[in-house]
Amino acid sequence: MITSVFKKSTPINYSLLGLLLVIFFLIYQVKHTQSPVSIEILFQKGAMLVLLFSSLFFSNFIVKKNNLTKKSSYTILFYFLFVLIFPEVLNDFKLLLSNLFVLLAMRRLVSLQSLKAPKEKIFDASLWIFVASIFNFWCILFLFLVYISIIFHVSRDYRNWLLPIIAFFTALILFIFYALLFDKAIVMHYIHSDSTAFELDYFKNDSQNIAFSVYVVCVLFFSIPSIFSLTNKPLNLQASYKKVIFATLIGIVLFVTSFPKNNQLLIFTFLPLAIMATNSIEYMQNKFQQEMILWVTLICSLVCFCIQL
């Protein structure tokens, strides 16, 4: 049933997922918004919803534009289900914003395989990553993905290795200019936001433990087959799939490194894991297995969402 609905990309699929996203977003906000309703609160919640829709749009754009999946809607479906596993994502404006900038960077890095305007893409991706790090410092780890992409595609031109440095100074100048005009304290806040903590005993309750465990199972179930089947991918796309795997690893390292630590930091792994999950579904010949995996993921996501309300 689910496979027959989402095996193709149609306006109905996008409308259905959009409607479900709005419904679950409103449910979570009703349960967790303590402040009285005001214009400011409504504007803030509306901005978060826009960021969520933008994340889904760019995720879909990345996979379709670069042929990372077949013509299905599974990627944004899995992305949506991963959001339900960690519903606190729906209430974290800075995290949603930093994730959107990382997605913009990934869009440029994955498209680097075409070798069209590589310098512009490297500079843009680096700049987006530095902007993302303003809202979540450890997003700067995705700079490794920039250099990995350079190694895969354009390592012979030494100027490409210098472009992230130029992007850094560009972002720094803009950041300082903004701080001087609007908020000088933001500089000190950014300097002290590089705290690290490697402990995994931060869970507040059993529901977070369950959600984290479910997601770990998803990571293992979808990523391990993707890694071992990498050589079966089309030769011209293997570098892109490697970048997807590295993006997942960087997202995990970001989660392990960050302080304060919380489950929603795993948002940076949602897109690469959704791509690997989609590939697993699309290349299965047995439709019953496809349905089972989708139904199990759907039920687990709904359970995780409900127990964390």
Buried (B, 14 or more C-beta within 10 A) or exposed (E): EBBEBBBEBEEEBBEBBBEEBEEBBEBBBEEEEEEEEEEEEEEBBEEBBEBBBBBBBBBBEBBBEBEBBBEBBBBBBBBBBBBBBBBBBBBBEEBBBBBBBBBBBBBBBBBBBEEEEBBEBBBBBBBBBBBBBBBBBBBBBBBBBBBBBBEBBBEEEEEBBEBBEBBBEBBEEBBEEEBEEEEEEBBEEBEEBEEEEEEEEEBEEEBBEBBBEBBEEBBEBBBEBBEEBEEEBEEEBBBBBBBBBBBBBBBBBBBBBBBEBBBBBBBBBBBBBBBBBBBBBBBBEEEEEBBEBBEBBBEBBBBBBEBBE
